């Protein structure tokens, strides 16, 4: 291999040209050669990977830091099969403060973009984050509406103003200076700098009282107490520790749990947990290094010190990279004794406890799935269950849903919706057969493409096939689904149906239904799959119905065709927001001129 003796990033590709591994090296030539030397012992994963390498590509960089940044970027882009990944890292949400706007908003987002906004996160507990966001909107009532703000408008403020969720800058109910002060206070809170914020608020309360502004002083006091309530559960570690992240880990079988304790101004303000996959054959130092690269490439805040349990590979390069990102020095520290060691032990214990709990939960789910297989007479343990349902709501437009449960839990990223067309009247029986046919044909096509070398196993959309399919319905629906499996030659998928009301389970080839006890774990799981499929189908149907309703209302407006309907809905997101929009807001919509904006505005004003 004629590779340069230079610093850079290398990419291993298989015979289909797919990137299966990305790495960085101080010497591309020496690093890549080492993979193909017989004396190298890299474990089963490396041996399997090398066996699939057909092509080696590389990019020379100017420094190790550049190589590290590029390596991380390429891993995110290609998601190579043999690189370790943060589990579901694409789904971790952030809080986004839109500082590029004159009157910024605080919103939840899953995209980290270079758009001038300030991001806080990532957060792994979405439910807790939504609760925090709701509380913050009460304490820091920033606007939530989209579009430009035009202070001084004579139109009435929206409902959020009257509910004290917004200070209505659009109606000049708050000055730009006061609004920016509110934004700065929110930033202090989200950065974990509560002590500085509280001192500032105490000063403001005192000034308001001295000026006899008792109403403002009372409002500041209420906000102060509300914030105290939010942070009352934070544990004080030591004021000397200031801003730090403490990283602990625990290894499982094939994946590793990592816990990050977030310390701000000497207080533990939170913790985040992550699972790093494909770590079976990796050394612990390598696992920690891979995690630090991936986590801090997308973290919105960098502390001055990161406490770690092991020595870090490429420590100087990582410190240089993080210091460049922060604009100040960032260093790693591995404590041997004292308070920092105690906190590190706490992080390690948290990781172990979480991994142990996950293992116990997995064992319970395995037991439940084995029991389900025994109750239904299925030889194969149903690790993957798919549920199907049809919804028509007396419309010609029919939709079907497919939900997926893996190891007894919903795998929402694998859910599918099917829009059923071509029927003159609603026919749930035929719609179900079509949805199941489309799903199974997709899987069979991918199986052929894999055998022919046209598709990689990690690039599939319809595979794997389910172990069990649950149909919402009775004998008729079960018979129709069975005909689909038979016609397609699919004989390794089990099939049942569950009838509403009596909750009888129907099995192929059996005249009498299976009657399970109401408290049976098998029945509860089947019901959960059935109900989730019903919910998912219904939500899709309502979405289509609402879309049609919105479109029909917009069609009533002169000069608004399909293109402008789409532009309005894309910009505002809902009919309600279009209805509330001012003339100035409407003029921001791409493709809408002044005359059309006036027409839309007056149309909704007249309706009111």
KELOKE-708009 format. One line per field, with one value per residue (C-alpha): residue number from 1; residue in three letters; x, y, z. Coordinates in nm, 3 decimals. Example, Ala and Ser with C-alpha at 12.3 -4.5 7.8 and 13.67 -1.06 7.14 Angstrom:
2
k: c(1;2)
r: c(ALA;SER)
px: c(1.230;1.367)
py: c(-0.450;-0.106)
pz: c(0.780;0.714)
***
This chain:
608
k: c(1;2;3;4;5;6;7;8;9;10;11;12;13;14;15;16;17;18;19;20;21;22;23;24;25;26;27;28;29;30;31;32;33;34;35;36;37;38;39;40;41;42;43;44;45;46;47;48;49;50;51;52;53;54;55;56;57;58;59;60;61;62;63;64;65;66;67;68;69;70;71;72;73;74;75;76;77;78;79;80;81;82;83;84;85;86;87;88;89;90;91;92;93;94;95;96;97;98;99;100;101;102;103;104;105;106;107;108;109;110;111;112;113;114;115;116;117;118;119;120;121;122;123;124;125;126;127;128;129;130;131;132;133;134;135;136;137;138;139;140;141;142;143;144;145;146;147;148;149;150;151;152;153;154;155;156;157;158;159;160;161;162;163;164;165;166;167;168;169;170;171;172;173;174;175;176;177;178;179;180;181;182;183;184;185;186;187;188;189;190;191;192;193;194;195;196;197;198;199;200;201;202;203;204;205;206;207;208;209;210;211;212;213;214;215;216;217;218;219;220;221;222;223;224;225;226;227;228;229;230;231;232;233;234;235;236;237;238;239;240;241;242;243;244;245;246;247;248;249;250;251;252;253;254;255;256;257;258;259;260;261;262;263;264;265;266;267;268;269;270;271;272;273;274;275;276;277;278;279;280;281;282;283;284;285;286;287;288;289;290;291;292;293;294;295;296;297;298;299;300;301;302;303;304;305;306;307;308;309;310;311;312;313;314;315;316;317;318;319;320;321;322;323;324;325;326;327;328;329;330;331;332;333;334;335;336;337;338;339;340;341;342;343;344;345;346;347;348;349;350;351;352;353;354;355;356;357;358;359;360;361;362;363;364;365;366;367;368;369;370;371;372;373;374;375;376;377;378;379;380;381;382;383;384;385;386;387;388;389;390;391;392;393;394;395;396;397;398;399;400;401;402;403;404;405;406;407;408;409;410;411;412;413;414;415;416;417;418;419;420;421;422;423;424;425;426;427;428;429;430;431;432;433;434;435;436;437;438;439;440;441;442;443;444;445;446;447;448;449;450;451;452;453;454;455;456;457;458;459;460;461;462;463;464;465;466;467;468;469;470;471;472;473;474;475;476;477;478;479;480;481;482;483;484;485;486;487;488;489;490;491;492;493;494;495;496;497;498;499;500;501;502;503;504;505;506;507;508;509;510;511;512;513;514;515;516;517;518;519;520;521;522;523;524;525;526;527;528;529;530;531;532;533;534;535;536;537;538;539;540;541;542;543;544;545;546;547;548;549;550;551;552;553;554;555;556;557;558;559;560;561;562;563;564;565;566;567;568;569;570;571;572;573;574;575;576;577;578;579;580;581;582;583;584;585;586;587;588;589;590;591;592;593;594;595;596;597;598;599;600;601;602;603;604;605;606;607;608)
r: c(UNK;UNK;UNK;UNK;UNK;UNK;UNK;UNK;UNK;UNK;UNK;UNK;UNK;UNK;UNK;UNK;UNK;UNK;UNK;UNK;UNK;UNK;UNK;UNK;UNK;UNK;UNK;UNK;UNK;UNK;UNK;UNK;UNK;UNK;UNK;UNK;UNK;UNK;UNK;UNK;UNK;UNK;UNK;UNK;UNK;UNK;UNK;UNK;UNK;UNK;UNK;UNK;UNK;UNK;UNK;UNK;UNK;UNK;UNK;UNK;UNK;UNK;UNK;UNK;UNK;UNK;UNK;UNK;UNK;UNK;UNK;UNK;UNK;UNK;UNK;UNK;UNK;UNK;UNK;UNK;UNK;UNK;UNK;UNK;UNK;UNK;UNK;UNK;UNK;UNK;UNK;UNK;UNK;UNK;UNK;UNK;UNK;UNK;UNK;UNK;UNK;UNK;UNK;UNK;UNK;UNK;UNK;UNK;UNK;UNK;UNK;UNK;UNK;UNK;UNK;UNK;UNK;UNK;UNK;UNK;UNK;UNK;UNK;UNK;UNK;UNK;UNK;UNK;UNK;UNK;UNK;UNK;UNK;UNK;UNK;UNK;UNK;UNK;UNK;UNK;UNK;UNK;UNK;UNK;UNK;UNK;UNK;UNK;UNK;UNK;UNK;UNK;UNK;UNK;UNK;UNK;UNK;UNK;UNK;UNK;UNK;UNK;UNK;UNK;UNK;UNK;UNK;UNK;UNK;UNK;UNK;UNK;UNK;UNK;UNK;UNK;UNK;UNK;UNK;UNK;UNK;UNK;UNK;UNK;UNK;UNK;UNK;UNK;UNK;UNK;UNK;UNK;UNK;UNK;UNK;UNK;UNK;UNK;UNK;UNK;UNK;UNK;UNK;UNK;UNK;UNK;UNK;UNK;UNK;UNK;UNK;UNK;UNK;UNK;UNK;UNK;UNK;UNK;UNK;UNK;UNK;UNK;UNK;UNK;UNK;UNK;UNK;UNK;UNK;UNK;UNK;UNK;UNK;UNK;UNK;UNK;UNK;UNK;UNK;UNK;UNK;UNK;UNK;UNK;UNK;UNK;UNK;UNK;UNK;UNK;UNK;UNK;UNK;UNK;UNK;UNK;UNK;UNK;UNK;UNK;UNK;UNK;UNK;UNK;UNK;UNK;UNK;UNK;UNK;UNK;UNK;UNK;UNK;UNK;UNK;UNK;UNK;UNK;UNK;UNK;UNK;UNK;UNK;UNK;UNK;UNK;UNK;UNK;UNK;UNK;UNK;UNK;UNK;UNK;UNK;UNK;UNK;UNK;UNK;UNK;UNK;UNK;UNK;UNK;UNK;UNK;UNK;UNK;UNK;UNK;UNK;UNK;UNK;UNK;UNK;UNK;UNK;UNK;UNK;UNK;UNK;UNK;UNK;UNK;UNK;UNK;UNK;UNK;UNK;UNK;UNK;UNK;UNK;UNK;UNK;UNK;UNK;UNK;UNK;UNK;UNK;UNK;UNK;UNK;UNK;UNK;UNK;UNK;UNK;UNK;UNK;UNK;UNK;UNK;UNK;UNK;UNK;UNK;UNK;UNK;UNK;UNK;UNK;UNK;UNK;UNK;UNK;UNK;UNK;UNK;UNK;UNK;UNK;UNK;UNK;UNK;UNK;UNK;UNK;UNK;UNK;UNK;UNK;UNK;UNK;UNK;UNK;UNK;UNK;UNK;UNK;UNK;UNK;UNK;UNK;UNK;UNK;UNK;UNK;UNK;UNK;UNK;UNK;UNK;UNK;UNK;UNK;UNK;UNK;UNK;UNK;UNK;UNK;UNK;UNK;UNK;UNK;UNK;UNK;UNK;UNK;UNK;UNK;UNK;UNK;UNK;UNK;UNK;UNK;UNK;UNK;UNK;UNK;UNK;UNK;UNK;UNK;UNK;UNK;UNK;UNK;UNK;UNK;UNK;UNK;UNK;UNK;UNK;UNK;UNK;UNK;UNK;UNK;UNK;UNK;UNK;UNK;UNK;UNK;UNK;UNK;UNK;UNK;UNK;UNK;UNK;UNK;UNK;UNK;UNK;UNK;UNK;UNK;UNK;UNK;UNK;UNK;UNK;UNK;UNK;UNK;UNK;UNK;UNK;UNK;UNK;UNK;UNK;UNK;UNK;UNK;UNK;UNK;UNK;UNK;UNK;UNK;UNK;UNK;UNK;UNK;UNK;UNK;UNK;UNK;UNK;UNK;UNK;UNK;UNK;UNK;UNK;UNK;UNK;UNK;UNK;UNK;UNK;UNK;UNK;UNK;UNK;UNK;UNK;UNK;UNK;UNK;UNK;UNK;UNK;UNK;UNK;UNK;UNK;UNK;UNK;UNK;UNK;UNK;UNK;UNK;UNK;UNK;UNK;UNK;UNK;UNK;UNK;UNK;UNK;UNK;UNK;UNK;UNK;UNK;UNK;UNK;UNK;UNK;UNK;UNK;UNK;UNK;UNK;UNK;UNK;UNK;UNK;UNK;UNK;UNK;UNK;UNK;UNK;UNK;UNK;UNK;UNK;UNK;UNK;UNK;UNK;UNK;UNK;UNK;UNK;UNK;UNK;UNK;UNK;UNK;UNK;UNK;UNK;UNK;UNK;UNK;UNK;UNK;UNK;UNK;UNK;UNK;UNK;UNK;UNK;UNK;UNK)
px: c(0.000;0.152;0.038;0.225;0.417;0.196;-0.064;-0.423;-0.740;-0.785;-1.107;-1.153;-1.410;-1.572;-1.633;-1.948;-1.748;-1.913;-1.701;-1.674;-1.411;-1.259;-0.941;-0.670;-0.294;0.027;0.169;-0.091;0.156;0.257;-0.091;-0.268;0.010;-0.020;-0.373;-0.250;0.055;0.024;0.188;-0.088;-0.342;-0.637;-0.919;-1.208;-1.360;-1.040;-0.993;-1.349;-1.308;-0.977;-1.140;-1.390;-1.143;-1.122;-1.004;-0.818;-0.874;-0.705;-0.699;-0.377;-0.422;-0.198;-0.193;-0.315;-0.590;-0.718;-0.707;-0.906;-1.175;-1.199;-1.210;-1.502;-1.685;-1.646;-1.763;-2.082;-2.129;-2.076;-2.162;-1.912;-1.999;-1.678;-1.650;-1.792;-2.094;-2.287;-2.621;-2.894;-2.674;-2.865;-3.173;-3.029;-3.209;-3.069;-3.214;-3.163;-3.158;-3.203;-2.960;-2.954;-3.309;-3.373;-3.606;-3.463;-3.670;-3.589;-3.684;-3.614;-3.426;-3.242;-3.022;-2.696;-2.634;-2.390;-2.663;-2.556;-2.784;-2.664;-2.711;-2.729;-2.698;-2.714;-2.968;-3.053;-3.376;-3.627;-3.922;-3.731;-3.608;-3.964;-4.066;-3.770;-3.849;-4.208;-4.086;-3.827;-4.091;-4.285;-3.979;-3.824;-4.127;-3.958;-4.170;-4.242;-4.392;-4.201;-4.132;-4.024;-4.141;-4.284;-4.304;-4.573;-4.840;-5.192;-5.315;-5.404;-5.139;-5.179;-5.299;-4.944;-4.923;-5.245;-5.125;-4.794;-4.590;-4.467;-4.396;-4.532;-4.239;-4.450;-4.683;-4.407;-4.509;-4.136;-3.840;-3.560;-3.316;-3.536;-3.587;-3.213;-3.162;-3.409;-3.212;-2.882;-3.037;-3.159;-2.809;-2.660;-2.909;-2.856;-2.478;-2.521;-2.408;-2.694;-2.493;-2.407;-2.768;-2.906;-2.670;-2.786;-3.153;-3.103;-2.945;-3.238;-3.493;-3.319;-3.306;-3.675;-3.772;-3.562;-3.734;-4.073;-4.137;-4.305;-4.489;-4.161;-3.986;-4.260;-4.232;-3.854;-3.904;-4.145;-3.897;-3.616;-3.813;-3.916;-3.552;-3.454;-3.711;-3.570;-3.214;-3.295;-3.211;-2.861;-2.589;-2.312;-1.974;-1.726;-1.708;-1.340;-1.424;-1.596;-1.685;-1.598;-1.726;-1.662;-1.669;-1.731;-1.785;-1.889;-1.835;-2.104;-2.113;-2.042;-2.130;-2.018;-2.220;-2.071;-2.193;-2.104;-2.159;-2.196;-2.045;-2.105;-1.981;-1.914;-2.261;-2.367;-2.633;-2.708;-2.586;-2.606;-2.578;-2.473;-2.424;-2.128;-2.182;-1.938;-1.682;-1.632;-1.274;-1.166;-0.923;-1.073;-0.847;-0.964;-1.331;-1.292;-1.107;-1.370;-1.647;-1.473;-1.425;-1.788;-1.942;-1.743;-1.775;-2.144;-2.148;-2.263;-2.050;-1.689;-1.566;-1.212;-1.137;-1.255;-1.199;-1.139;-1.064;-0.795;-0.512;-0.639;-0.500;-0.383;-0.427;-0.233;-0.416;-0.755;-0.668;-0.547;-0.867;-1.099;-0.903;-0.940;-1.316;-1.355;-1.112;-0.959;-0.751;-0.925;-0.736;-0.790;-0.717;-0.696;-0.717;-0.563;-0.702;-0.905;-1.242;-1.202;-1.136;-1.450;-1.661;-1.501;-1.591;-1.949;-1.958;-1.816;-2.075;-2.357;-2.242;-2.225;-2.569;-2.726;-2.564;-2.675;-3.032;-3.029;-2.906;-3.178;-3.444;-3.312;-3.332;-3.693;-3.778;-3.608;-3.815;-4.132;-4.059;-3.986;-4.318;-4.494;-4.347;-4.455;-4.810;-4.851;-4.680;-4.399;-4.068;-3.862;-3.838;-4.008;-3.730;-3.882;-4.260;-4.447;-4.803;-5.036;-5.357;-5.576;-5.763;-6.015;-6.255;-6.519;-6.295;-6.190;-5.831;-5.710;-5.391;-5.217;-4.953;-4.666;-4.513;-4.205;-4.119;-3.764;-3.689;-4.034;-3.988;-4.114;-3.848;-4.010;-3.732;-3.852;-4.223;-4.379;-4.693;-4.866;-5.099;-5.345;-5.488;-5.696;-5.998;-6.342;-6.464;-6.298;-6.192;-5.985;-5.933;-5.772;-5.582;-5.421;-5.315;-5.161;-4.965;-4.828;-4.745;-4.550;-4.359;-4.261;-4.179;-3.936;-3.759;-3.744;-3.601;-3.327;-3.241;-3.182;-2.972;-2.753;-2.693;-2.601;-2.361;-2.564;-2.656;-2.475;-2.645;-2.616;-2.790;-3.128;-3.467;-3.701;-3.481;-3.478;-3.804;-4.017;-4.034;-4.402;-4.670;-4.969;-5.282;-5.560;-5.874;-6.028;-6.031;-6.091;-5.793;-5.574;-5.674;-5.595;-5.252;-5.181;-5.259;-4.999;-4.726;-4.814;-4.820;-4.478;-4.325;-4.251;-4.260;-4.034;-4.269;-4.532;-4.874;-5.156;-5.452;-5.608;-5.979;-6.096;-6.350;-6.315;-5.937;-5.929;-5.606;-5.654;-5.385;-5.347;-5.497;-5.693;-6.072;-6.099;-5.930;-5.668;-5.811;-5.535;-5.580;-5.634;-5.323;-5.107;-4.778;-4.826;-5.167;-5.045;-4.757;-4.978;-5.231;-4.955;-4.842;-5.202;-5.290;-4.968;-5.040;-5.394;-5.264;-5.002;-5.252;-5.503;-5.243;-5.144;-5.504;-5.570;-5.260;-5.391;-5.738;-5.602;-5.385;-5.689;-5.888;-5.610;-5.568;-5.942;-5.950;-5.648;-5.803;-6.086;-5.839;-5.809;-5.461;-5.351;-5.273;-5.098;-4.751;-4.838;-5.032;-4.716;-4.503;-4.739;-4.754;-4.377;-4.307;-4.568;-4.619;-4.995;-5.319;-5.353;-5.022;-5.119;-5.445;-5.260;-4.988;-4.950;-4.904;-4.531;-4.512;-4.688;-4.447;-4.160;-4.306;-4.107;-4.315;-4.576;-4.598;-4.752;-5.089;-5.127;-5.015;-5.287;-5.544;-5.449;-5.447;-5.791;-5.938;-5.871;-5.960;-6.304;-6.355;-6.301)
py: c(0.000;0.327;0.551;0.867;0.883;1.177;1.260;1.208;1.001;0.663;0.499;0.125;0.035;-0.297;-0.433;-0.221;0.094;0.142;0.292;0.029;0.191;0.535;0.598;0.862;0.819;1.013;0.805;0.680;0.434;0.265;0.259;0.107;-0.150;-0.267;-0.396;-0.640;-0.778;-1.141;-1.063;-0.819;-0.939;-0.706;-0.932;-1.091;-0.759;-0.641;-0.979;-0.969;-0.609;-0.669;-0.960;-0.716;-0.441;-0.404;-0.044;0.203;0.576;0.852;1.228;1.401;1.672;1.949;1.837;1.570;1.803;1.844;1.464;1.415;1.663;1.510;1.154;1.240;1.419;1.122;0.872;1.078;1.106;0.741;0.558;0.280;-0.073;-0.135;0.197;0.226;0.458;0.642;0.461;0.671;0.981;1.143;1.157;1.344;1.679;2.026;2.351;2.617;2.990;3.179;3.466;3.572;3.704;4.046;3.882;3.529;3.217;2.904;2.587;2.215;2.081;1.768;1.944;2.115;2.381;2.667;2.930;3.180;3.029;2.917;2.545;2.371;1.992;1.720;1.580;1.211;1.232;1.386;1.370;1.556;1.810;1.889;1.941;2.173;2.368;2.417;2.549;2.777;2.931;3.036;3.185;3.334;3.416;3.455;3.459;3.125;3.252;3.227;3.508;3.867;4.079;4.425;4.623;4.886;4.693;4.780;4.423;4.247;4.023;3.647;3.411;3.345;3.707;3.679;3.348;3.516;3.289;3.584;3.956;4.037;4.226;4.235;4.479;4.677;4.535;4.501;4.710;4.553;4.621;4.445;4.150;4.110;4.121;3.833;3.640;3.696;3.570;3.257;3.194;3.218;2.962;2.720;2.747;2.636;2.972;3.007;3.179;3.466;3.484;3.488;3.769;3.965;3.904;3.999;4.326;4.390;4.319;4.559;4.835;4.785;4.813;5.128;5.287;5.186;4.955;4.699;4.515;4.457;4.357;4.101;3.958;3.927;3.757;3.502;3.425;3.395;3.144;2.948;2.916;2.813;2.535;2.416;2.381;2.278;1.913;1.995;1.849;2.084;1.917;2.197;2.560;2.499;2.253;2.513;2.380;2.018;1.706;1.373;1.066;0.714;0.389;0.024;-0.247;-0.488;-0.757;-0.580;-0.231;0.012;0.246;0.591;0.842;1.212;1.406;1.778;2.003;2.376;2.623;2.337;2.180;1.861;2.007;1.690;1.369;1.220;0.852;0.702;0.357;0.302;0.005;-0.237;-0.226;-0.602;-0.619;-0.267;-0.175;0.038;0.336;0.321;0.306;0.615;0.805;0.720;0.837;1.165;1.245;1.178;1.337;1.662;1.709;1.785;1.909;2.270;2.347;2.263;2.276;2.375;2.032;1.682;1.416;1.069;0.723;0.621;0.766;0.906;0.807;1.115;1.323;1.626;1.626;1.604;1.881;2.103;2.040;2.108;2.419;2.553;2.492;2.657;2.944;2.864;2.582;2.247;1.966;1.605;1.496;1.146;1.184;0.923;1.048;1.323;1.481;1.453;1.079;1.043;1.215;0.999;0.689;0.820;0.846;0.493;0.360;0.532;0.367;0.024;0.064;0.166;-0.123;-0.369;-0.236;-0.266;-0.626;-0.715;-0.554;-0.746;-1.074;-0.995;-0.919;-1.242;-1.438;-1.262;-1.330;-1.698;-1.723;-1.553;-1.807;-2.098;-1.962;-1.917;-2.242;-2.067;-2.251;-1.937;-1.672;-1.359;-1.103;-0.886;-0.840;-0.632;-0.511;-0.406;-0.206;-0.023;0.306;0.467;0.677;0.633;0.799;0.675;0.740;0.441;0.416;0.121;0.117;-0.113;-0.087;-0.274;-0.412;-0.535;-0.730;-0.635;-0.258;-0.020;0.051;0.368;0.438;0.129;0.219;0.246;0.397;0.285;0.504;0.269;0.395;0.260;0.138;0.270;0.219;0.140;-0.225;-0.299;-0.662;-0.576;-0.279;-0.504;-0.754;-0.477;-0.327;-0.667;-0.754;-0.431;-0.481;-0.845;-0.784;-0.515;-0.761;-1.035;-0.790;-0.686;-1.051;-1.107;-0.791;-0.896;-1.240;-1.072;-0.835;-0.528;-0.428;-0.428;-0.592;-0.267;-0.066;-0.242;-0.076;-0.378;-0.641;-0.821;-1.007;-1.026;-1.337;-1.266;-1.055;-0.935;-0.841;-0.626;-0.829;-1.173;-1.487;-1.300;-1.070;-1.362;-1.564;-1.275;-1.220;-1.594;-1.590;-1.313;-1.515;-1.825;-1.644;-1.488;-1.810;-1.664;-1.957;-1.843;-1.575;-1.662;-1.499;-1.424;-1.186;-1.025;-0.939;-0.630;-0.668;-1.029;-1.009;-1.355;-1.462;-1.642;-1.878;-2.021;-2.368;-2.357;-2.324;-2.214;-1.896;-1.893;-1.736;-1.594;-1.471;-1.095;-1.055;-1.264;-1.097;-1.252;-1.092;-0.756;-0.747;-0.848;-0.582;-0.323;-0.407;-0.404;-0.075;0.093;-0.008;0.133;0.459;0.499;0.436;0.676;0.951;0.923;0.937;1.245;1.408;1.350;1.469;1.786;1.851;1.826;2.056;2.316;2.296;2.338;2.648;2.799;2.722;2.962;3.254;3.418;3.386;3.098;2.790;2.470;2.623;2.912;2.680;2.474;2.786;2.917;2.584;2.531;2.875;2.887;2.517;2.531;2.698;2.856;3.039;3.157;3.288;3.484;3.616;3.990;4.153;4.179;3.807;3.709;3.917;3.699;3.393;3.311;3.377;3.594;3.953;4.247;4.218;3.846;3.895;4.160;3.920;3.640;3.876;4.023;3.678;3.557;3.891;3.875;3.516;3.631)
pz: c(0.000;-0.113;0.174;0.284;0.609;0.714;0.979;0.866;0.859;0.687;0.565;0.513;0.246;0.152;-0.199;-0.235;-0.161;0.180;0.457;0.732;0.956;1.011;1.211;1.255;1.266;1.321;1.034;0.787;0.633;0.959;1.110;0.810;0.751;1.113;1.048;0.785;0.967;1.079;1.413;1.504;1.762;1.741;1.853;1.668;1.560;1.389;1.219;1.086;0.970;0.788;0.604;0.448;0.350;-0.029;-0.052;0.169;0.127;0.325;0.387;0.493;0.759;0.885;1.249;1.493;1.615;1.258;1.216;1.538;1.429;1.081;1.217;1.444;1.162;0.923;1.187;1.234;0.858;0.761;1.087;0.996;1.098;1.296;1.481;1.832;1.850;2.116;2.121;1.951;1.980;1.692;1.913;2.210;2.243;2.319;2.446;2.181;2.256;1.927;1.997;1.631;1.676;1.826;2.078;2.133;2.197;2.400;2.213;2.223;1.922;1.810;1.555;1.649;1.383;1.335;1.310;1.575;1.841;2.183;2.256;2.594;2.620;2.504;2.750;2.771;2.974;2.732;2.974;3.246;2.989;2.873;3.236;3.294;2.977;3.091;3.429;3.269;3.042;3.352;3.523;3.209;2.990;2.653;2.340;2.169;1.842;1.515;1.270;1.313;1.607;1.530;1.857;1.875;1.688;1.796;1.764;2.087;2.253;2.219;2.492;2.619;2.740;2.940;3.091;3.191;2.958;2.749;2.807;2.456;2.302;1.983;2.159;2.338;2.676;2.754;2.641;2.432;2.719;2.976;2.739;2.684;3.060;3.091;2.826;3.010;3.336;3.157;3.016;3.365;3.489;3.200;3.240;3.602;3.741;3.986;4.261;4.030;3.914;4.271;4.375;4.073;4.156;4.522;4.408;4.168;4.445;4.682;4.417;4.332;4.700;4.752;4.452;4.599;4.302;4.525;4.246;4.055;4.378;4.450;4.097;4.137;4.475;4.324;4.044;4.301;4.508;4.198;4.091;4.443;4.417;4.084;4.216;4.575;4.496;4.370;4.588;4.706;4.660;4.721;4.607;4.528;4.249;4.027;3.677;3.610;3.438;3.609;3.384;3.515;3.326;3.363;3.103;2.995;2.729;2.403;2.526;2.794;3.014;3.075;3.331;3.330;3.654;3.577;3.844;3.813;4.074;4.315;4.285;4.109;3.880;3.686;3.530;3.182;3.093;2.762;2.612;2.381;2.152;1.984;2.268;2.325;2.189;2.290;2.568;2.844;2.764;2.403;2.509;2.726;2.451;2.187;2.421;2.505;2.136;2.047;2.355;2.355;1.979;2.036;2.397;2.423;2.732;2.809;3.169;3.255;3.398;3.311;3.576;3.433;3.582;3.329;3.129;2.799;2.460;2.266;2.581;2.458;2.125;2.297;2.543;2.258;2.058;2.353;2.455;2.101;2.116;2.456;2.399;2.738;2.878;2.922;3.097;3.202;3.557;3.703;4.084;4.314;4.647;4.811;4.727;4.351;4.383;4.597;4.329;4.060;4.262;4.277;3.896;3.863;4.110;3.918;3.595;3.763;3.925;3.593;3.406;3.676;3.661;3.282;3.307;3.560;3.338;3.038;3.231;3.325;2.963;2.846;3.095;2.981;2.612;2.675;2.863;2.571;2.328;2.551;2.594;2.216;2.125;1.937;1.926;1.857;2.130;1.984;2.028;1.754;1.746;1.488;1.526;1.240;1.243;0.990;1.032;0.795;1.008;0.736;0.474;0.135;0.239;0.440;0.644;0.806;1.077;1.171;1.517;1.633;1.978;2.034;2.352;2.481;2.434;2.162;1.896;1.760;1.513;1.320;1.305;0.959;0.809;0.492;0.288;0.117;-0.210;-0.500;-0.299;-0.396;-0.040;0.296;0.325;0.635;0.532;0.196;0.345;0.607;0.340;0.128;0.419;0.525;0.163;0.110;0.434;0.361;-0.008;0.102;0.332;0.067;-0.187;0.058;0.130;-0.244;-0.274;0.020;-0.137;-0.467;-0.292;-0.385;-0.028;0.305;0.605;0.801;0.524;0.526;0.586;0.597;0.760;0.993;0.962;1.279;1.495;1.563;1.392;1.598;1.401;1.546;1.470;1.473;1.257;0.930;0.969;1.081;0.776;0.540;0.698;0.678;0.304;0.254;0.431;0.229;-0.107;-0.042;0.090;0.433;0.675;0.956;1.097;1.361;1.342;1.587;1.610;1.915;1.917;2.106;2.383;2.488;2.427;2.270;2.098;1.765;1.636;1.282;1.240;1.567;1.572;1.933;2.058;2.331;2.646;2.866;3.225;3.241;3.459;3.225;3.123;2.777;2.729;2.861;2.613;2.319;2.422;2.442;2.087;1.956;2.130;2.014;1.652;1.689;1.839;1.566;1.284;1.437;1.483;1.116;1.004;1.217;1.070;0.717;0.817;0.979;0.675;0.449;0.681;0.682;0.306;0.248;0.474;0.298;-0.041;0.049;0.037;-0.308;-0.456;-0.229;-0.433;-0.329;-0.350;-0.119;0.114;0.156;0.209;0.482;0.666;0.638;0.784;1.063;1.135;1.201;1.094;1.438;1.400;1.051;1.194;1.467;1.234;1.182;0.842;0.914;1.002;0.679;0.470;0.595;0.420;0.104;-0.210;-0.037;-0.168;0.019;-0.157;-0.082;0.280;0.323;0.172;0.413;0.711;0.637;0.564;0.918;1.079;0.913;1.033;1.389)
***
